[in-house]
Amino acid sequence: NRDGSVRKHLTVDAGIPADNIYSTMLDAEGALWVGMSKNVARVDLSPHLTLYPKAPNFSSIARHQGTIYLAASGGATTVARLLPNPTTGVYEAREIPTSFNQAWRFLEFKDPAGKHPPQLLLATQLGVQRVEGDRITPILPPSRSASLAARVIEQSVFDPNRVIVTQFGGMI
């Protein structure tokens, strides 16, 4: 809560399907999205929990233009959108075709000048990619070798025109 004390522990006993949590995101509605090894959960910070069982083993969650995106660091599905099944209405991870098999972190890059709409960027084993709906395009290849794939991507707080990309072997 606001005074810094723990309000609630989210554990298997509380309804979360796994204690290994890899990613979290607080959305505009005040819900907490939790990424685990094989599930995605939406936690209303009231007493409710919504589980989305058909989600990949993933490392990052992002909401961009009203859609939840998932990125996986391994497994059959690398990037997916969380969308309702047209028949059942149950949310499912729908795979977006990629040329890579590992993705680590999303960044919604916001143009500091406000001249361009926000862009969803993704750090992957093949460098930085731009995600637009169901299409992914490379914008910055990995430097020197595949072992220096983009790992983490952040927009600088001090100079928002800069994007910082960390790699397994350094930073660019």
VEXTORSE-403553 format. One line per field, with one value per atom (N, C-alpha, C): residue number from 1; residue in one letter; chain; x, y, z. Coordinates in pm, whole numbers, plus 50000, padded with zeros to 5 digits. Example, Ala and Ser with C-alpha at 12.3 -4.5 7.8 and 13.67 -1.06 7.14 Angstrom:
BEGIN
num	c(1	1	1	2	2	2)
residuo	c(A	A	A	S	S	S)
cadena	c(A	A	A	A	A	A)
px	c(51319	51230	51320	51285	51367	51290)
py	c(49431	49550	49670	49775	49894	50003)
pz	c(50780	50780	50780	50708	50714	50787)
This chain:
BEGIN
num	c(1	1	1	2	2	2	3	3	3	4	4	4	5	5	5	6	6	6	7	7	7	8	8	8	9	9	9	10	10	10	11	11	11	12	12	12	13	13	13	14	14	14	15	15	15	16	16	16	17	17	17	18	18	18	19	19	19	20	20	20	21	21	21	22	22	22	23	23	23	24	24	24	25	25	25	26	26	26	27	27	27	28	28	28	29	29	29	30	30	30	31	31	31	32	32	32	33	33	33	34	34	34	35	35	35	36	36	36	37	37	37	38	38	38	39	39	39	40	40	40	41	41	41	42	42	42	43	43	43	44	44	44	45	45	45	46	46	46	47	47	47	48	48	48	49	49	49	50	50	50	51	51	51	52	52	52	53	53	53	54	54	54	55	55	55	56	56	56	57	57	57	58	58	58	59	59	59	60	60	60	61	61	61	62	62	62	63	63	63	64	64	64	65	65	65	66	66	66	67	67	67	68	68	68	69	69	69	70	70	70	71	71	71	72	72	72	73	73	73	74	74	74	75	75	75	76	76	76	77	77	77	78	78	78	79	79	79	80	80	80	81	81	81	82	82	82	83	83	83	84	84	84	85	85	85	86	86	86	87	87	87	88	88	88	89	89	89	90	90	90	91	91	91	92	92	92	93	93	93	94	94	94	95	95	95	96	96	96	97	97	97	98	98	98	99	99	99	100	100	100	101	101	101	102	102	102	103	103	103	104	104	104	105	105	105	106	106	106	107	107	107	108	108	108	109	109	109	110	110	110	111	111	111	112	112	112	113	113	113	114	114	114	115	115	115	116	116	116	117	117	117	118	118	118	119	119	119	120	120	120	121	121	121	122	122	122	123	123	123	124	124	124	125	125	125	126	126	126	127	127	127	128	128	128	129	129	129	130	130	130	131	131	131	132	132	132	133	133	133	134	134	134	135	135	135	136	136	136	137	137	137	138	138	138	139	139	139	140	140	140	141	141	141	142	142	142	143	143	143	144	144	144	145	145	145	146	146	146	147	147	147	148	148	148	149	149	149	150	150	150	151	151	151	152	152	152	153	153	153	154	154	154	155	155	155	156	156	156	157	157	157	158	158	158	159	159	159	160	160	160	161	161	161	162	162	162	163	163	163	164	164	164	165	165	165	166	166	166	167	167	167	168	168	168	169	169	169	170	170	170	171	171	171	172	172	172)
residuo	c(N	N	N	R	R	R	D	D	D	G	G	G	S	S	S	V	V	V	R	R	R	K	K	K	H	H	H	L	L	L	T	T	T	V	V	V	D	D	D	A	A	A	G	G	G	I	I	I	P	P	P	A	A	A	D	D	D	N	N	N	I	I	I	Y	Y	Y	S	S	S	T	T	T	M	M	M	L	L	L	D	D	D	A	A	A	E	E	E	G	G	G	A	A	A	L	L	L	W	W	W	V	V	V	G	G	G	M	M	M	S	S	S	K	K	K	N	N	N	V	V	V	A	A	A	R	R	R	V	V	V	D	D	D	L	L	L	S	S	S	P	P	P	H	H	H	L	L	L	T	T	T	L	L	L	Y	Y	Y	P	P	P	K	K	K	A	A	A	P	P	P	N	N	N	F	F	F	S	S	S	S	S	S	I	I	I	A	A	A	R	R	R	H	H	H	Q	Q	Q	G	G	G	T	T	T	I	I	I	Y	Y	Y	L	L	L	A	A	A	A	A	A	S	S	S	G	G	G	G	G	G	A	A	A	T	T	T	T	T	T	V	V	V	A	A	A	R	R	R	L	L	L	L	L	L	P	P	P	N	N	N	P	P	P	T	T	T	T	T	T	G	G	G	V	V	V	Y	Y	Y	E	E	E	A	A	A	R	R	R	E	E	E	I	I	I	P	P	P	T	T	T	S	S	S	F	F	F	N	N	N	Q	Q	Q	A	A	A	W	W	W	R	R	R	F	F	F	L	L	L	E	E	E	F	F	F	K	K	K	D	D	D	P	P	P	A	A	A	G	G	G	K	K	K	H	H	H	P	P	P	P	P	P	Q	Q	Q	L	L	L	L	L	L	L	L	L	A	A	A	T	T	T	Q	Q	Q	L	L	L	G	G	G	V	V	V	Q	Q	Q	R	R	R	V	V	V	E	E	E	G	G	G	D	D	D	R	R	R	I	I	I	T	T	T	P	P	P	I	I	I	L	L	L	P	P	P	P	P	P	S	S	S	R	R	R	S	S	S	A	A	A	S	S	S	L	L	L	A	A	A	A	A	A	R	R	R	V	V	V	I	I	I	E	E	E	Q	Q	Q	S	S	S	V	V	V	F	F	F	D	D	D	P	P	P	N	N	N	R	R	R	V	V	V	I	I	I	V	V	V	T	T	T	Q	Q	Q	F	F	F	G	G	G	G	G	G	M	M	M	I	I	I)
cadena	c(A	A	A	A	A	A	A	A	A	A	A	A	A	A	A	A	A	A	A	A	A	A	A	A	A	A	A	A	A	A	A	A	A	A	A	A	A	A	A	A	A	A	A	A	A	A	A	A	A	A	A	A	A	A	A	A	A	A	A	A	A	A	A	A	A	A	A	A	A	A	A	A	A	A	A	A	A	A	A	A	A	A	A	A	A	A	A	A	A	A	A	A	A	A	A	A	A	A	A	A	A	A	A	A	A	A	A	A	A	A	A	A	A	A	A	A	A	A	A	A	A	A	A	A	A	A	A	A	A	A	A	A	A	A	A	A	A	A	A	A	A	A	A	A	A	A	A	A	A	A	A	A	A	A	A	A	A	A	A	A	A	A	A	A	A	A	A	A	A	A	A	A	A	A	A	A	A	A	A	A	A	A	A	A	A	A	A	A	A	A	A	A	A	A	A	A	A	A	A	A	A	A	A	A	A	A	A	A	A	A	A	A	A	A	A	A	A	A	A	A	A	A	A	A	A	A	A	A	A	A	A	A	A	A	A	A	A	A	A	A	A	A	A	A	A	A	A	A	A	A	A	A	A	A	A	A	A	A	A	A	A	A	A	A	A	A	A	A	A	A	A	A	A	A	A	A	A	A	A	A	A	A	A	A	A	A	A	A	A	A	A	A	A	A	A	A	A	A	A	A	A	A	A	A	A	A	A	A	A	A	A	A	A	A	A	A	A	A	A	A	A	A	A	A	A	A	A	A	A	A	A	A	A	A	A	A	A	A	A	A	A	A	A	A	A	A	A	A	A	A	A	A	A	A	A	A	A	A	A	A	A	A	A	A	A	A	A	A	A	A	A	A	A	A	A	A	A	A	A	A	A	A	A	A	A	A	A	A	A	A	A	A	A	A	A	A	A	A	A	A	A	A	A	A	A	A	A	A	A	A	A	A	A	A	A	A	A	A	A	A	A	A	A	A	A	A	A	A	A	A	A	A	A	A	A	A	A	A	A	A	A	A	A	A	A	A	A	A	A	A	A	A	A	A	A	A	A	A	A	A	A	A	A	A	A	A	A	A	A	A	A	A	A	A	A	A	A	A	A	A	A	A	A	A	A	A	A	A	A	A	A	A	A	A	A	A	A	A	A	A	A	A	A	A	A	A	A	A	A	A	A	A	A	A	A	A)
px	c(50083	50000	50088	50028	50102	50202	50180	50275	50390	50391	50501	50485	50373	50354	50293	50321	50272	50123	50050	49905	49863	49934	49892	50012	50028	50129	50062	50115	50062	50147	50091	50161	50069	50120	50037	49916	49937	49826	49718	49755	49659	49592	49632	49569	49659	49780	49875	49924	49929	49964	50112	50200	50342	50403	50502	50572	50683	50725	50829	50765	50781	50723	50836	50822	50925	50900	50775	50743	50613	50604	50479	50455	50330	50293	50164	50161	50040	49972	49844	49777	49698	49642	49572	49447	49393	49274	49309	49439	49482	49503	49495	49517	49666	49713	49850	49855	49931	49951	50079	50073	50185	50222	50349	50399	50478	50438	50505	50559	50617	50682	50585	50460	50367	50230	50216	50085	50097	49985	49970	49850	49863	49752	49725	49598	49557	49504	49569	49531	49465	49336	49270	49316	49361	49416	49306	49184	49079	49097	49002	49028	49024	49025	49005	49135	49138	49250	49192	49245	49203	49324	49314	49425	49402	49507	49503	49597	49547	49634	49701	49648	49707	49804	49907	50008	50146	50240	50373	50458	50569	50672	50736	50713	50756	50834	50902	50988	50943	50847	50804	50658	50592	50454	50449	50371	50351	50210	50152	50025	50059	50017	50044	49917	49870	49749	49634	49618	49505	49522	49635	49658	49771	49755	49860	49949	50081	50179	50264	50305	50388	50513	50629	50755	50814	50859	50914	51064	51134	51278	51312	51213	51232	51097	51095	50970	50922	50805	50752	50705	50646	50595	50690	50735	50829	50758	50666	50591	50443	50357	50214	50134	50011	49914	49811	49769	49665	49532	49453	49327	49216	49091	48980	48953	48923	48882	48745	48725	48595	48477	48501	48393	48362	48469	48448	48459	48530	48553	48668	48726	48839	48965	49045	49168	49271	49339	49442	49560	49677	49797	49798	49792	49796	49934	50002	50141	50152	50259	50296	50420	50420	50536	50662	50774	50902	51013	51127	51246	51345	51308	51396	51322	51398	51333	51356	51412	51427	51400	51317	51286	51284	51335	51349	51270	51265	51205	51140	51018	50948	50981	50968	50975	50873	50783	50696	50770	50832	50909	50814	50821	50736	50823	50786	50858	50851	50967	50965	50903	50915	50859	50710	50658	50517	50476	50573	50543	50504	50542	50514	50442	50356	50288	50387	50353	50442	50468	50588	50628	50658	50619	50651	50778	50886	51014	51037	51119	51142	51288	51354	51491	51489	51561	51560	51702	51714	51844	51894	51807	51847	51844	51864	51868	51733	51714	51590	51491	51367	51260	51147	51073	50952	50832	50738	50616	50501	50433	50318	50204	50111	50001	50054	50034	50082	50209	50278	50400	50519	50633	50756	50865	50933	51039	51165	51283	51408	51439	51489	51531	51675	51731	51871	51924	52014	52067	52162	52189	52283	52421	52498	52631	52733	52819	52932	52899	52816	52786	52653	52602	52473	52484	52606	52619	52596	52590	52563	52422	52329	52189	52136	52035	51973	51903	51930	51874	51771	51807	51718	51717	51601	51588	51509	51562	51498	51511	51415	51424	51489	51590	51662	51571	51581	51505	51568	51701	51773	51769	51771	51760	51664	51534	51433	51448	51538	51566	51655	51712	51803	51735	51772	51729	51856	51853	51966	51936	52029	52014	52130	52097	52203	52206	52326	52348	52415	52425	52494	52641	52698	52839	52866	52769	52792	52667	52687	52576	52603	52496	52513	52424)
py	c(49881	50000	50125	50241	50367	50392	50334	50355	50253	50163	50070	49935	49912	49782	49683	49555	49450	49434	49439	49423	49278	49207	49071	48998	48870	48786	48707	48716	48638	48513	48401	48273	48167	48045	47932	47917	47937	47925	48030	48145	48253	48237	48135	48111	48130	48184	48197	48055	48015	47876	47841	47940	47912	48024	47987	48089	48157	48099	48160	48266	48393	48504	48573	48583	48638	48782	48824	48956	49004	49135	49195	49325	49364	49490	49538	49662	49723	49795	49764	49829	49952	50023	50148	50127	50005	49975	49937	49934	49900	49752	49671	49527	49498	49395	49352	49227	49232	49116	49048	48917	48841	48732	48730	48628	48522	48396	48283	48192	48080	47994	47942	47912	47858	47923	48033	48096	48247	48310	48453	48469	48557	48581	48731	48767	48905	48912	48994	49005	49140	49138	49261	49282	49398	49419	49421	49391	49353	49202	49126	48985	48892	48943	48857	48823	48705	48658	48594	48632	48570	48503	48374	48297	48272	48292	48266	48150	48026	47910	47882	47932	47901	48011	48031	48133	48067	48119	48057	48086	48014	48042	48174	48280	48410	48491	48594	48676	48821	48863	49003	49016	49115	49149	49298	49338	49481	49503	49618	49661	49772	49755	49854	49870	49991	50024	49930	49904	49825	49674	49626	49481	49440	49323	49267	49179	49205	49127	49049	48927	48839	48806	48801	48761	48646	48542	48423	48412	48369	48349	48208	48126	47990	47923	47815	47743	47753	47698	47693	47829	47911	48043	48149	48240	48344	48475	48519	48643	48612	48666	48640	48761	48768	48867	48792	48851	48791	48844	48757	48797	48701	48749	48659	48562	48438	48339	48382	48394	48442	48353	48226	48133	48132	48120	48104	48234	48333	48458	48450	48329	48310	48363	48440	48496	48387	48392	48297	48372	48311	48368	48325	48423	48394	48431	48331	48348	48446	48526	48614	48550	48522	48458	48544	48479	48548	48472	48540	48475	48441	48461	48434	48345	48283	48195	48234	48354	48405	48556	48598	48740	48766	48884	48907	49024	49137	49253	49346	49392	49493	49633	49729	49871	49944	50018	50107	50241	50266	50389	50503	50607	50725	50839	50894	51006	51126	51173	51285	51412	51429	51548	51531	51409	51384	51389	51383	51391	51256	51147	51013	50932	50839	50756	50663	50614	50519	50396	50341	50221	50112	49989	49877	49811	49815	49756	49632	49540	49414	49374	49345	49296	49145	49099	48958	48909	48780	48723	48778	48832	48891	49043	49101	49246	49303	49431	49500	49491	49456	49440	49538	49579	49661	49569	49578	49497	49589	49555	49632	49534	49522	49427	49286	49221	49084	49080	49192	49199	49242	49176	49209	49235	49351	49387	49426	49385	49422	49570	49636	49776	49798	49706	49716	49574	49531	49394	49381	49256	49239	49286	49340	49387	49274	49268	49176	49029	48975	48831	48803	48685	48646	48636	48618	48611	48747	48852	48985	49030	48938	48970	49072	49148	49247	49173	49211	49142	49227	49352	49444	49574	49638	49764	49862	49982	50084	50221	50307	50446	50527	50606	50682	50782	50789	50886	51024	51028	51156	51218	51135	51182	51090	51121	51030	51006	51079	51051	50929	50880	50765	50638	50530	50397	50321	50260	50183	50035	49966	49823	49751	49657	49577	49443	49385	49257	49161	49036	48940	48980	49044	49080	49227	49309	49451	49533	49658	49752	49838	49874	49967	50089)
pz	c(50000	50000	50000	50010	49998	50110	50226	50335	50333	50234	50215	50283	50349	50412	50312	50334	50244	50263	50151	50154	50138	50052	50018	49958	49990	49928	49817	49697	49585	49573	49611	49611	49553	49544	49499	49591	49721	49817	49792	49736	49709	49573	49495	49366	49245	49263	49153	49119	48992	48959	48981	48999	49021	49105	49186	49265	49187	49074	48991	48903	48939	48863	48788	48655	48570	48527	48528	48477	48539	48563	48609	48535	48525	48463	48526	48570	48623	48508	48482	48369	48415	48319	48346	48431	48431	48510	48654	48688	48822	48845	48740	48754	48736	48804	48795	48707	48597	48511	48557	48580	48633	48534	48494	48402	48476	48455	48517	48409	48446	48348	48242	48276	48177	48179	48251	48265	48268	48242	48263	48356	48454	48545	48552	48557	48579	48722	48803	48943	48964	48994	49035	49178	49210	49343	49449	49406	49498	49516	49568	49593	49471	49348	49230	49160	49096	49017	48891	48774	48649	48588	48557	48503	48354	48275	48132	48105	48107	48104	47970	47860	47730	47689	47771	47745	47747	47668	47660	47783	47793	47893	47851	47924	47873	47975	47925	48008	48019	47937	47941	47899	47957	47925	47895	47795	47767	47717	47752	47693	47595	47471	47367	47284	47274	47197	47232	47363	47411	47405	47357	47345	47439	47502	47586	47497	47502	47427	47526	47486	47567	47488	47554	47491	47568	47497	47561	47538	47642	47631	47585	47564	47516	47501	47426	47406	47263	47238	47102	47053	47141	47103	47157	47070	47113	47145	47057	47079	47052	47140	47124	47169	47120	47167	47249	47360	47443	47393	47328	47265	47303	47305	47337	47223	47257	47159	47109	46976	46925	46962	46987	47020	47169	47251	47395	47474	47417	47488	47587	47606	47696	47628	47703	47647	47624	47509	47471	47412	47424	47361	47215	47125	46981	46929	46878	46833	46717	46721	46610	46547	46416	46353	46367	46398	46416	46344	46325	46268	46379	46505	46619	46717	46810	46906	47051	47074	47210	47212	47304	47323	47473	47514	47657	47713	47646	47711	47609	47643	47565	47615	47526	47562	47476	47538	47462	47456	47340	47322	47290	47372	47351	47301	47185	47126	47220	47271	47365	47307	47175	47111	47083	47094	47070	46924	46831	46687	46627	46695	46644	46751	46712	46812	46881	46999	47068	46982	46995	46922	47024	46994	47080	47026	47106	47069	47154	47102	47171	47157	47270	47272	47247	47143	47103	47075	47048	47014	46880	46797	46669	46674	46791	46805	46846	46817	46854	46739	46772	46673	46706	46604	46623	46606	46702	46697	46660	46550	46503	46473	46568	46550	46542	46427	46406	46324	46312	46230	46316	46296	46368	46265	46280	46185	46261	46210	46276	46256	46362	46347	46391	46471	46512	46529	46436	46446	46565	46608	46719	46675	46768	46732	46739	46644	46633	46622	46707	46699	46766	46738	46798	46950	47003	47148	47214	47134	47187	47150	47156	47127	47227	47186	47275	47388	47512	47628	47700	47733	47801	47722	47715	47642	47729	47744	47827	47760	47783	47738	47850	47815	47915	47985	48117	48195	48179	48169	48162	48023	47918	47780	47707	47707	47649	47499	47433	47292	47276	47386	47382	47431	47365	47406	47446	47563	47614	47592	47528	47501	47568	47658	47719	47650	47652	47586	47684	47648	47734	47750	47648	47652	47668	47705	47721	47698	47658	47643	47521	47446	47333	47355)
